[in-house]
């Protein structure tokens, strides 16, 4: 996703997350940065190389959370280290990277993957939602769990 967006000129590695999530384009990305006076170091590059300073996860699953809900938690937490000073794997950073690229491309993360990956390579059963025809093909324990949701 990142390489496609870079190749198409949609984003730059140096773009800070605040370019995509700010007062003019909420929700605002604003975790406390005790290492600098701003968040310019939290870039797409730092997210991609897991050196943004963001924590590994938010304390609850983000699958059905909106950007606003995720950032409400993120903005309560400080960066764990100065951007680019070390690397620590971050599912949260990877998620924000994907959502930032989708926002720059003026689409949703799910739609981007559907049209730019799943459809292109013929992954007709890959999805972010589980329509009834796919639920019917899932192993019975998984299908039953989805039907209860």
SULLINQUI-V106433 format. One record per residue. N is the residue number from 1. PHI is phi in degrees with one decimal (none if undefined). OMEGA is omega as a letter, one per 30 degrees, with the letter a starting at -180 (999 if undefined). Layout:
# SULLINQUI-V106433
<<N:PHI:OMEGA> <N:PHI:OMEGA>>
This chain:
# SULLINQUI-V106433
<<1:none:l> <2:-62.2:a> <3:-63.4:l> <4:-61.1:a> <5:-65.1:l> <6:-66.0:l> <7:-59.4:a> <8:-88.6:l> <9:74.6:a> <10:-76.1:a> <11:-138.2:l> <12:-124.6:l> <13:-58.7:a> <14:-81.1:l> <15:-63.1:l> <16:-76.8:l> <17:-58.0:a> <18:-64.3:l> <19:-67.6:a> <20:-102.4:a> <21:-129.6:a> <22:-152.9:a> <23:-57.5:a> <24:-78.9:a> <25:-139.8:a> <26:-68.9:g> <27:-76.3:a> <28:-82.5:l> <29:-88.4:a> <30:-153.3:l> <31:-66.1:l> <32:-67.3:l> <33:-112.3:a> <34:-74.3:a> <35:-103.7:a> <36:-157.0:a> <37:-82.0:l> <38:-145.8:a> <39:-111.6:a> <40:-62.7:l> <41:-77.0:l> <42:-87.4:a> <43:-108.3:l> <44:-60.1:l> <45:-63.1:a> <46:-65.3:l> <47:-66.6:a> <48:-65.9:a> <49:-99.6:l> <50:56.9:l> <51:-128.7:a> <52:-82.9:a> <53:95.5:l> <54:-72.4:l> <55:-68.4:a> <56:-66.8:a> <57:-142.7:l> <58:-90.4:a> <59:-72.3:l> <60:-143.4:a> <61:-59.1:a> <62:-100.2:a> <63:-51.7:a> <64:-107.7:l> <65:-91.7:l> <66:-77.3:l> <67:-55.9:a> <68:-60.8:l> <69:-68.4:l> <70:-64.0:a> <71:-69.0:l> <72:-59.3:l> <73:-73.2:a> <74:-55.3:a> <75:-71.9:l> <76:-88.4:a> <77:-111.0:l> <78:-80.4:l> <79:-62.0:a> <80:-80.2:l> <81:-158.9:l> <82:-65.2:l> <83:-52.4:l> <84:72.1:a> <85:-82.8:l> <86:-161.1:l> <87:-120.6:l> <88:-143.5:a> <89:-55.1:a> <90:-140.7:l> <91:-61.0:l> <92:-59.8:l> <93:-62.2:l> <94:-63.4:l> <95:-64.1:l> <96:-65.4:l> <97:-59.7:l> <98:-61.3:a> <99:-67.2:l> <100:-65.7:l> <101:-63.4:l> <102:-60.5:l> <103:-63.0:l> <104:-63.4:a> <105:-85.5:l> <106:58.6:l> <107:-147.7:l> <108:-93.9:l> <109:-56.7:a> <110:-61.7:a> <111:-66.7:l> <112:-58.1:a> <113:-63.1:l> <114:-61.5:a> <115:-82.4:a> <116:-97.5:l> <117:-130.7:a> <118:-55.8:a> <119:-64.8:a> <120:-62.8:a> <121:-101.7:l> <122:76.2:l> <123:-85.8:a> <124:-73.6:l> <125:-104.2:l> <126:-90.2:a> <127:-162.9:l> <128:-101.2:l> <129:-123.3:a> <130:-120.9:l> <131:-67.0:a> <132:-51.6:a> <133:-66.4:l> <134:-80.9:l> <135:-57.4:a> <136:-62.1:a> <137:-93.0:a> <138:-79.4:l> <139:-54.1:a> <140:-56.4:a> <141:-66.1:l> <142:-68.3:a> <143:-62.5:l> <144:-63.0:l> <145:-63.1:l> <146:-67.9:l> <147:-65.0:l> <148:-75.5:a> <149:-70.0:999>>
